[in-house]
């Protein structure tokens, strides 16, 4: 979990955070509101403290349903450039945030279904604007390892699953367990870091 948060928790020194600020500023210029998702509560606190303009949340699983809806209503009535920060597992179900037309996912999710459900909150019927979706990925580290592991699983699914409506309607087939992905990430990162630290030398 710490490895997944590292690229964002450096606050002002984080390239992810710098890009997020740029996205929010661009959204204000384009008269849009922004919905920011992260799995991690600590990351959401950092985001809320750094982002410019009016920021609502964090909306987390511990926030009562009535308070959640109040946050959404206040965000929906706010001016352009407003931001609602939400824990992805809390914001992905039971909320309709049509006021947001820019969605930012701060790190790749272990379960793609969680990400799809969260994005769907701003794409419900009634949304009149196109919805922009940004995924913040670090160039090095666990983000790339997660994407690689999920891509491999997706390829295996495509290879062995018969083309059918049933397969298309089962996005959970791409999901991967926390333990499974943790083992894969740690192994891949160990290999990458060891190779970087002690590069292999050609035999004489």
C-alpha positions in Angstrom: 0.0 0.0 0.0 2.8 2.4 0.8 4.4 1.7 -2.6 1.2 2.6 -4.3 0.9 5.9 -2.5 4.5 7.0 -2.8 4.2 8.8 -6.1 1.4 11.0 -4.8 2.3 11.6 -1.1 5.3 13.8 -1.9 2.8 16.6 -2.1 4.3 19.6 -4.0 7.3 17.6 -5.1 5.0 14.9 -6.7 4.7 15.1 -10.4 1.3 13.5 -10.1 0.2 16.3 -7.8 1.6 18.9 -10.2 -0.3 17.3 -13.1 -3.5 17.2 -11.0 -3.2 20.9 -10.2 -2.8 21.6 -14.0 -5.9 19.5 -14.7 -8.0 21.5 -12.2 -6.7 24.8 -13.6 -7.6 23.7 -17.1 -11.0 22.6 -15.9 -11.7 26.1 -14.5 -10.6 27.7 -17.8 -12.9 25.4 -19.7 -15.8 25.9 -17.2 -15.8 22.4 -15.9 -15.9 20.8 -12.4 -13.6 18.0 -11.3 -14.2 14.7 -9.5 -10.9 13.3 -8.1 -10.8 9.6 -6.9 -8.1 7.9 -4.9 -8.2 4.6 -2.9 -6.2 6.2 -0.1 -7.6 8.5 2.5 -4.2 10.1 3.3 -3.7 10.9 -0.3 -7.1 12.6 -0.4 -6.2 14.8 2.6 -3.0 15.9 0.8 -5.0 16.6 -2.4 -7.6 18.6 -0.6 -4.9 20.7 1.2 -3.0 21.5 -2.0 -5.5 22.0 -4.8 -6.4 25.6 -5.7 -10.0 26.9 -5.6 -13.0 25.4 -3.8 -12.4 21.8 -2.8 -15.2 19.6 -1.3 -14.6 16.4 0.7 -12.9 14.0 1.3 -16.0 11.9 0.7 -15.1 8.6 2.3 -16.8 5.4 3.5 -17.1 6.8 7.0 -19.1 9.8 5.9 -22.9 9.3 6.6 -25.1 9.0 3.5 -26.9 12.3 4.3 -23.6 14.1 4.6 -22.3 12.5 1.3 -25.3 13.8 -0.6 -24.9 17.3 1.0 -21.3 17.3 -0.3 -22.4 16.4 -3.7 -25.2 19.0 -3.7 -22.8 21.8 -2.6 -20.2 20.7 -5.2 -22.9 20.7 -7.9 -23.9 24.2 -7.0 -20.3 25.5 -6.9 -18.6 27.5 -9.6 -16.4 26.2 -12.4 -13.1 24.7 -11.2 -14.7 23.3 -8.1 -13.3 19.9 -7.0 -14.9 17.0 -5.2 -12.3 14.5 -3.8 -13.6 11.0 -3.0 -12.4 7.6 -1.9 -13.0 5.5 -5.0 -14.7 2.7 -3.0 -17.1 5.1 -1.5 -17.7 7.4 -4.5 -18.3 4.5 -6.9 -21.7 3.4 -5.6 -24.9 5.1 -4.9 -23.9 8.6 -5.9 -24.9 10.6 -9.0 -22.4 13.4 -9.7 -23.5 14.7 -13.0 -22.1 18.2 -12.3 -18.6 16.8 -12.8 -17.3 16.6 -16.4 -13.7 15.9 -15.6 -12.8 12.7 -13.7 -9.3 12.0 -12.3 -8.2 8.6 -11.1 -5.0 9.1 -9.0 -3.6 5.6 -9.2 -4.5 2.4 -11.1 -7.0 0.2 -9.2 -6.5 -3.4 -8.5 -10.1 -4.0 -9.5 -11.0 -2.3 -12.8 -14.7 -2.7 -12.0 -14.2 -0.2 -9.1 -12.7 2.3 -11.5 -15.5 1.8 -14.1 -18.2 2.2 -11.5 -16.6 5.4 -10.2 -16.4 7.0 -13.7 -20.0 6.0 -14.3 -21.1 8.3 -11.5 -20.5 11.3 -13.7 -21.8 9.7 -16.9 -25.3 8.9 -15.8 -28.4 9.9 -17.8 -28.8 13.7 -17.7 -25.1 14.5 -18.2 -25.1 17.0 -21.1 -21.3 17.5 -21.4 -18.7 15.0 -22.6 -16.8 13.5 -19.7 -12.9 13.7 -19.7 -11.2 10.9 -17.8 -7.6 11.3 -16.7 -5.5 8.5 -15.1 -2.4 9.6 -13.2 0.4 7.1 -13.7 4.0 7.3 -12.5 6.6 6.5 -15.1 8.5 4.2 -12.7 7.4 2.0 -9.9 4.3 0.1 -9.0 1.8 1.9 -11.3 3.5 0.4 -14.3 3.7 -3.0 -12.6 0.0 -3.0 -11.9 -0.9 -2.0 -15.4 1.4 -4.7 -16.8 -0.2 -7.4 -14.6 -3.7 -6.3 -15.4 -2.9 -6.2 -19.1 -1.6 -9.8 -19.0 -4.7 -10.9 -17.3 -6.9 -9.2 -19.8 -4.9 -10.8 -22.7 -5.4 -14.2 -21.1 -9.1 -13.6 -20.7 -9.5 -12.5 -24.3 -7.5 -15.5 -25.5 -9.5 -18.2 -23.7 -13.0 -16.6 -23.3 -15.4 -17.3 -26.1 -16.7 -14.1 -27.7 -20.1 -13.7 -26.2 -22.4 -11.3 -24.6 -21.8 -13.2 -21.3 -18.1 -12.5 -21.5 -18.6 -8.8 -22.4 -21.0 -8.4 -19.4 -18.5 -9.9 -16.9 -15.9 -7.1 -16.2 -15.2 -8.7 -12.9 -13.2 -11.3 -14.9 -10.4 -8.7 -15.1 -10.3 -8.2 -11.3 -7.4 -9.4 -9.4 -7.0 -10.2 -5.7 -5.0 -7.9 -3.4 -2.7 -10.7 -2.4 -2.1 -11.9 -6.0 -1.2 -8.4 -7.3 0.9 -7.6 -4.2 3.0 -10.7 -4.9 3.4 -9.8 -8.5 4.3 -6.1 -7.8 6.9 -6.9 -5.1 8.6 -9.5 -7.3 8.6 -7.2 -10.3 9.9 -4.2 -8.3 12.6 -6.3 -6.7 13.8 -7.4 -10.1 13.7 -3.9 -11.5 15.5 -2.3 -8.6 18.2 -5.0 -8.4 18.8 -4.7 -12.1 19.0 -0.9 -11.8 21.4 -1.0 -8.9 23.6 -3.8 -10.2 23.3 -3.8 -14.0 24.4 -7.0 -15.7 27.8 -6.9 -17.3 28.6 -8.6 -20.5 30.8 -11.6 -20.3 34.4 -11.1 -21.4 
